[in-house]
């Protein structure tokens, strides 16, 4: 009897090819589109409607059924509200990781299973390998690898998930789509916040956060200007500071959340931008927690090259990490993800306080 796979269809080329490949392998495939954000354009048209139309066209080409589910309420409650809470505290978190854990691989996975699926598949660029446990590995295309965003996936989830394009490069995915004349073959990749898309970050957040004006100060406490709110600036940022004067460009090097002050200094490589140690909390391990001290590598942001480090100690809730080389712009409340070779071990959220 054929195994049934529900494919999370976004209206993009990656999920389109994922569905195509699974159908070719003999699976019974169902396309399922998620609506997670309510917004209309200037003409009053729902912005997700065009993506769903693309999904319908691709599913018709592949000859698979397609449906849509509405998780707007769940996204607001489990992802966006948490995102805003962190921003109001002055941090700049990454909502995509929470979206994967709480929406795509939780409520959406549950929905797929309720439809009688054996597996849920998505167009993520990563792979799963099974030995004694399930392991998450980087995608073949190093420029598109998405394992950084999936470090919270549990064994229970990985057992039910397929990543059909993880062994391919983006160019190969495009070529497959073109060779089958898929409607999405030339569609541009989506970028920006998960399900919300690419937009002016500050303009998007202003209705939710408003202005919380405070001072720009250098490390000596000299006031250099004024900012619109801690949430609109991140560690290492140069653009939009509007601090003039002679010398090198100014960069955000720290935030004093209690005083609503953003600390800035001049120079791309100012020493204040660099740290060699951090503490991670909210830990999540793909399989087992490593025995410490554990030499491995890590990323403190998406698409960063792997950085050699040592997990010096792991308590019940925290990991103490030391990098072999100082890292630029370590950002509190963003994620650090650990690797050994191509295998993703897990990760955690960077604590505001340094070691």
C-alpha positions in Angstrom: 0.0 0.0 0.0 1.3 3.4 -0.9 2.5 5.7 1.8 0.8 9.1 2.0 2.8 12.3 2.3 1.4 15.7 2.9 3.6 18.4 1.4 3.6 21.8 2.8 3.1 23.9 -0.3 4.1 27.6 -0.1 3.6 28.6 -3.7 7.4 28.5 -4.3 9.6 26.4 -6.5 11.2 24.4 -3.6 7.9 22.9 -2.3 6.7 22.4 -5.8 9.7 20.3 -6.7 9.5 18.4 -3.4 5.9 17.4 -4.3 7.0 16.4 -7.8 9.8 14.2 -6.6 7.7 12.4 -4.0 5.0 11.7 -6.6 7.7 10.3 -8.9 8.9 8.0 -6.1 5.4 6.5 -5.8 4.0 8.2 -2.8 0.4 9.3 -2.6 0.9 13.0 -2.3 -1.4 15.7 -1.0 -0.5 19.4 -1.3 -1.4 21.5 1.8 -1.1 25.3 1.8 -0.9 27.2 5.1 -2.4 30.7 5.6 -0.7 32.2 8.7 -0.9 35.9 8.1 -3.9 38.1 7.3 -3.1 41.1 5.2 -4.5 42.8 2.0 -2.8 44.8 -0.6 -3.8 48.3 -1.7 -6.5 46.8 -4.0 -8.0 44.8 -1.1 -6.7 41.5 -2.3 -5.5 39.0 0.3 -1.7 38.8 -0.1 -1.7 35.0 0.5 -4.3 34.4 -2.3 -1.8 34.7 -5.1 0.5 32.1 -3.5 -2.4 29.7 -3.1 -3.3 30.2 -6.7 0.3 29.2 -7.6 -0.1 26.1 -5.4 -3.3 25.1 -7.1 -1.7 25.4 -10.6 1.3 23.3 -9.6 -0.8 20.7 -7.9 -2.9 20.5 -11.1 0.2 20.0 -13.2 1.5 17.3 -10.9 -2.0 15.8 -10.6 -2.3 15.8 -6.8 -5.1 17.2 -4.6 -4.5 20.4 -2.8 -6.1 22.0 0.2 -5.6 25.0 2.4 -5.6 25.4 6.2 -5.8 28.6 8.3 -3.4 28.9 11.2 -3.6 32.7 11.6 -4.8 32.4 15.2 -2.1 29.9 16.1 0.6 32.0 14.4 -0.5 35.1 16.3 -0.6 33.3 19.6 2.5 31.1 19.4 4.9 33.1 17.2 4.1 36.8 16.6 3.0 37.6 20.1 6.3 36.2 21.5 8.2 38.1 18.8 6.6 41.4 19.9 7.2 40.6 23.5 10.9 40.2 22.9 11.1 43.3 20.8 9.4 45.3 23.5 12.1 44.2 25.8 14.7 45.6 23.4 15.9 42.4 21.8 15.8 41.4 18.1 14.9 37.7 18.0 14.6 35.4 15.0 10.9 34.4 14.7 11.6 31.8 11.9 12.9 29.3 14.4 9.9 29.6 16.6 7.6 29.4 13.6 9.2 26.1 12.5 8.8 24.6 16.0 5.3 25.9 16.9 3.6 26.0 13.5 5.2 24.1 10.6 6.3 21.1 12.7 3.6 21.2 15.3 0.1 22.3 14.4 0.8 21.8 10.7 2.3 18.3 11.3 -0.7 17.4 13.5 -3.0 18.5 10.7 -1.1 16.3 8.2 -1.4 13.3 10.5 -5.1 13.9 11.0 -5.5 13.7 7.2 -4.1 10.2 7.4 -0.5 11.0 6.3 2.4 8.9 7.1 4.8 11.8 6.6 4.9 15.5 6.3 7.3 16.9 3.7 8.6 20.4 3.2 11.0 22.2 0.8 13.7 22.8 3.3 17.3 22.5 2.3 18.5 19.9 4.8 18.5 16.1 5.2 17.7 13.5 7.8 19.8 10.4 8.5 18.9 7.5 10.7 21.4 5.5 12.7 20.4 4.6 16.3 18.5 8.0 16.3 17.4 10.4 13.7 19.9 13.1 12.8 19.5 16.4 11.1 22.2 17.2 8.5 23.0 20.3 6.4 21.6 20.6 2.9 23.8 19.9 0.0 23.7 23.5 -1.1 25.7 25.3 1.5 24.3 28.7 0.4 20.7 27.5 1.0 21.2 25.1 4.0 18.4 25.7 6.5 19.4 23.5 9.3 20.1 26.6 11.4 16.3 27.2 11.6 15.4 23.6 12.4 17.6 22.8 15.4 14.6 22.5 17.7 13.1 19.5 15.9 12.7 16.5 18.2 13.1 12.8 17.5 9.3 12.4 17.5 9.1 15.1 14.7 12.0 13.9 12.6 10.5 10.4 12.5 7.5 11.8 10.6 9.3 14.3 8.3 10.8 14.2 4.8 13.0 16.8 3.1 13.0 15.7 -0.5 15.2 18.4 -2.0 17.9 18.5 0.8 20.3 16.5 -1.4 20.0 19.0 -4.3 21.4 22.5 -5.0 19.1 25.4 -5.7 20.2 25.3 -9.3 19.3 21.6 -9.6 15.9 22.3 -8.1 15.3 25.1 -10.6 16.4 22.8 -13.5 14.0 20.1 -12.4 11.1 22.6 -12.2 12.0 24.0 -15.7 12.3 20.5 -17.2 8.8 19.7 -16.0 7.5 23.2 -16.9 6.2 23.8 -13.4 4.4 27.1 -13.0 6.7 28.2 -10.2 9.9 27.3 -12.0 11.0 30.9 -12.4 9.3 32.4 -9.3 11.6 34.4 -7.0 12.5 33.0 -3.6 10.6 34.4 -0.7 12.7 36.3 1.9 12.1 38.1 5.2 10.2 37.1 8.3 8.5 33.7 8.2 5.1 34.1 6.5 5.2 37.9 6.8 7.8 38.4 4.0 10.3 41.0 3.2 9.4 44.6 4.1 10.7 47.7 5.8 11.2 46.3 9.3 10.8 49.5 11.2 7.7 50.7 9.3 6.1 47.2 9.8 6.7 47.3 13.5 5.8 50.9 14.3 2.0 50.2 14.7 2.8 47.5 17.2 5.7 49.1 19.1 5.5 52.9 18.5 8.5 55.1 19.4 10.6 54.6 22.5 13.2 57.3 22.0 16.5 57.2 23.8 20.1 58.2 23.5 23.0 56.9 21.4 26.1 56.9 23.6 29.7 55.8 23.0 31.4 53.6 25.5 32.6 56.6 27.5 29.0 57.7 28.0 29.0 60.7 25.6 25.6 61.3 24.0 26.0 61.3 20.2 22.3 61.4 19.1 18.9 59.8 19.7 17.3 56.6 18.5 13.6 55.7 18.0 13.6 52.5 20.1 15.8 49.6 21.0 13.8 47.2 18.9 14.7 48.9 15.7 18.5 48.3 16.0 20.6 45.2 16.3 24.1 44.5 17.4 26.6 45.3 14.6 24.2 47.5 12.7 25.6 50.5 10.8 22.7 51.7 8.6 20.1 54.1 9.9 22.0 55.4 12.9 22.3 59.0 11.5 25.4 59.8 13.5 27.7 62.1 11.6 31.1 63.4 12.3 34.7 62.6 11.3 36.3 59.2 11.2 34.9 55.7 10.6 31.3 54.7 10.4 29.4 54.1 13.7 28.1 50.7 14.7 25.8 49.4 17.4 28.0 47.5 19.9 25.6 47.0 22.8 22.2 47.9 24.3 21.7 49.2 27.9 18.1 48.0 28.2 17.5 49.4 31.7 18.5 52.9 30.5 17.0 52.6 27.0 20.5 53.5 25.6 22.2 52.1 22.5 25.9 52.0 22.8 27.8 52.8 19.6 31.5 52.9 18.5 33.4 53.8 15.4 34.9 51.1 13.1 33.7 47.8 11.6 36.1 45.9 13.8 35.9 47.9 17.0 36.9 45.7 20.0 33.6 46.2 21.7 31.9 44.2 18.9 33.9 41.1 19.7 33.3 38.4 22.4 34.8 34.9 22.8 32.3 33.5 25.2 28.6 33.3 25.7 25.9 31.5 27.6 23.0 29.8 25.7 19.7 28.9 27.3 16.4 27.3 26.1 18.5 24.4 24.9 17.3 21.9 22.4 19.3 18.8 21.2 18.4 16.8 18.1 19.5 13.5 19.8 21.5 13.5 23.0 23.1 16.3 24.9 26.9 16.1 24.2 29.4 15.2 27.0 31.4 18.3 28.0 33.9 19.7 27.3 32.8 19.1 23.7 34.7 20.6 20.8 32.5 21.4 17.8 31.5 24.3 15.6 28.6 26.8 15.8 26.8 29.5 14.0 25.4 32.6 15.8 23.5 33.7 12.7 22.1 32.2 9.5 24.6 31.7 6.7 27.6 32.4 9.0 30.5 30.1 8.3 30.9 27.5 11.0 33.0 28.8 13.9 35.2 26.5 16.0 34.1 26.4 19.6 34.0 24.3 22.8 30.9 23.7 24.8 32.6 23.9 28.1 29.7 22.9 30.4 26.0 22.1 30.1 23.7 22.5 33.1 20.0 21.6 33.0 19.1 24.9 31.4 22.3 26.4 30.1 25.4 25.8 27.9 28.6 27.7 28.4 30.4 28.2 25.1 33.9 29.4 24.3 35.0 30.2 20.7 38.5 29.7 19.5 38.4 33.1 17.8 36.4 36.1 19.0 33.0 36.5 17.3 31.7 39.7 15.9 28.2 41.0 16.9 27.0 38.2 19.2 23.3 39.2 19.6 21.3 38.4 22.7 18.1 36.4 22.2 19.1 35.1 18.8 20.1 31.5 18.4 23.4 29.7 18.4 23.3 26.3 16.6 26.0 23.6 17.1 27.4 21.3 14.5 29.9 18.5 14.1 30.8 18.3 10.4 27.5 18.5 8.5 25.4 17.1 11.5 23.3 19.6 13.4 23.6 18.8 17.1 21.0 21.3 18.4 21.2 24.8 19.8 19.9 27.4 22.2 19.1 31.1 22.7 21.9 33.5 23.5 21.6 35.0 26.9 21.9 38.8 27.3 24.6 38.4 29.9 28.0 37.3 28.7 30.2 34.9 30.7 
